[in-house]
Amino acid sequence: MENGVKDFILKNNLNINNKVICAVSGGADSLSLLYILYNLGYDVVLAHVNHHKRKESEMEEEKMRKLAEKLSIPFEVLEYHFDGVGNFHDKSHQARYDFFRGLCDKYKTDIIATAHQQDDQIETILIKLMEGSNLYGYGGIPLVNYDGKYRIIRPLLCLSKEDLYNYCKKNNIKYYEDSSNHEDDFLRNRIRHHIIPLLKEECSDLYDKALRYSLILHESFSFIRDNSISYLRDHEDSIDLLSFNKLDIALKKDIISLLLEKYDIRRNTNIINDILVFLSDNNGTKTLNLEGGNILIRSYNKAYISTNKLVDNNTYYLNIDESIIFDNKYKFYFSKNIPDFGVKYIKLCYNTLKLPFEIRKRKNGDYINLESGTKKVSRVLVDRKVESIVRDNIPLVFDSNNNLLWIVDYLKSDIVYKMKQNSDIYLICEVVKNA
């Protein structure tokens, strides 16, 4: 088995020619990785993360420390304590890889090895097929990830979970099993326990085919991504519509995906297709609201992303966890709490919000939906006998579908009134002190 891994490393040019930061949790997979690389003569560092989430964590850390002493290899540990803010899995993942990258710098190497194996690969491919992804995601776990100056390699993608259990048994390697791995509470576990066994019955060489599938998709993605990188570099992270429209559709989609990735904006098939439609209309200047208050601006033959919530002197964008100061006079924000007496607000239904909201001054042609029909904003303000100097500075609140929800201080739309029965969140407008 060890020679098989060595052949796999050489065949796929994983190029282990320096120290290897070996991520070891204490499970069968990661301990097999450590022992296989060690027995093959590679210079390994045992890197362990104690998440302090289970009562066994302290014991497992001590066992890993003693194992490193037994093998006379360096031992490094990250004592990770989740602060309770945000997503545990995302934040602990970031902390782990920051730790591994720091060890690379300490030991003057660029190689991080993880213990992903063939069952992990098939599970990941199936999950991506179910959730939707791009070409790279559908390919599952790559043999190598390039993370800046670091390489994350996966030498065990030639072995199955069963292979690794057998390796531990044959070599008397004591490993630790997380009890949650046997439960069906998570999608990955249900796929592992129920779907993969059926696939193995139908396809005797499932692992080999999954590996070839992954390699083909990642090779194809690499070619397309190299072209996307060149395009955005040449156009300074913008899209030149004249050249863009001549490109193959696969490259168009990846350029959009890469552009969203650069701004850390969520991307999926629907979002990318919506942007393609948006870019196909090249009349004048238009904007498309993206996640996180970002805006895709298409101005004649050029499209680019703006991260500034203030697009011009009169327009702001507001998301659920943000606040904005409008015209140095009003502060807008969302709250689950009942507003204080005298505060301006509208009650909304959280599950039906179309974000981000756009808050701006009025423009010619603006109208509001009422129970009796539509009415121009200008007529509303005239009927209310609002002075002309005031009319032009009143905040208007729109949702991302361009529905006017609120003429602040004067009128709420029929859309807001219909939300009243299920309302559970407030959009609040406070007068800024000393404005």
Residue, then its C-alpha position, 0 to 999 in steps of 0.5 A: m500500500e505504501n509503495g502504491v501511494k509513492d507511485f501515486i505521488l510520483k505519477n501525479n507530480l505531487n513533488i514532495n521534496n521538502k518537509v511536509i506539514c501533515a494535518v493529523s486529527g487522530g482518525a484512521d485517515s490522518l494517522s494512515l497519512l502520517y505513517i505512510l509518509y513517514n515510512l516512505g522516508y518523507d520528512v513530516v511534521l505532525a500538525h494537530v488542532n484541538h477544537h475543544k469540542r469533545k471531552e476526548s480532545e485533551m486525551e487525543e492531543e496528548k496521544m498525538r504529542k506522544l506519537a510525535e515523540k515516538l517517531s522523533i518528529p516535530f509536533e505542533v498543536l493549535e489550541y482553538h477556542f471558538d468565540g461563538v460569533g459566526n459559523f463554527h465550521d467556517k471560522s475553524h477551517q480558516a484558523r486551521y489553514d492559517f495554522f498550517r500556513g504558519l507552520c510552512d513558514k516556520y519549517k521553510t516548506d510549501i507543502i501541507a498534506t491532508a488525508h482526503q481519500q476516495d470515499d471523501q471524493i465520491e461524497t463531495i462529487l455527489i454533494k456538489l451535483m445535488e447542490g449545484s456548482n461550477l466545473y471546478g466544484y463538480g470535479g470534487i476534491p483536487l489532488v493539489n490546491y495552490d494557496g498562494k505560495y503554499r500547496i495542499i496535497r492529497p496523497l491518499l486519493c488513491l485509497s478507500k476508507e476501507d483500505l485505510y482501516n485495514y492499514c491501521k489494523k495491519n500495523n496496530i495503529k490505534y485511531y480515534e473515531d468521532s461518534s457523529n460519523h455513525e449518525d445520519d444527521f448530516l447529508r455527507n453521512r447519509i451518502r456515505h452509509h446508504i448511497i455509496p454502498l449501492l454505487k459500489e454494487e453497481c460499479s466495481d471500479l467506482y473509485d477509479k472512475a471517480l478519480r478519472y472524472s475528477l481529474i478530467l474536470h479539474e484539467s478542463f477547469s484549469f484551462i478555462r480558469d487560466n484564460s479567465i485570469s488573463y482576461l480580468r488581468d488585461h481588463e483590470d477586473s472589469i468586463d469589456l462587453l465588445s470582447f466579452n460577447k465574442l467569447d465561448i459561453a464556458l469562458k464567459k461564465d467562468i469570468i463572471s464567477l472569478l469576478l464574483e470570487k474576487y469580491d467574495i460574493r456568493r455565486n451559483t448557476n442562477i446568479i451567473n445566468d442572471i448576470l449574463v442576461f444583464l450584460s446582454d442588454n447594452n443600452g445606457t447605464k444600469t445597475l444590478n444589486l449583488e450580495g452584501g450591498n455590492i453592485l454590478i454597474r454596466s455602463y455602455n461597453k463596460a461592466y464592473i463591480s462597485t463595493n461602495k454602497l453609495v453609487d451617486n450622491n442620492t443612492y444608498y444600498l442597505n442589507i440586513d446587518e448593515s446601517i447607512i446614514f442618508d444625506n447626513k440626516y437619517k440613519f437606516y437599519f433593520s431590527k428585530n426589536i420594537p422601536d422606541f416611541g417616536v421613531k420612524y419605522i415600517k414593519l416587514c416580513y423577514n422571509t419575503l425581504k428582497l435585499p439589498f434595499e435601495i434608499r434614495k431621493r426621488k426621480n421623475g417617474d417614481y410611483i408607489n403601489l397603493e390598494s387603489g392602484t399606482k400613484k406617482v410620488s410627485r402627486v402624493l407629495v403635491d396632495r400632501k402639500v409638501e413644499s417643493i424644497v422638501r420634496d426633493n430630499i425625502p428618502l424613498v425606500f425600494d426593495s431589490n425588485n425596484n418596488l417602492l415600499w416607503i415614502v419616509d414620513y408620508l406613505k407606505s406602499d400596499i406591499v408593506y400593509k400586506m406584510k403586516q400580518n406576518s411582520d417580524i422585523y422593522l426597518i428603522c429610520e432615526v433622525v441623526k442627532n446634531a444633523 
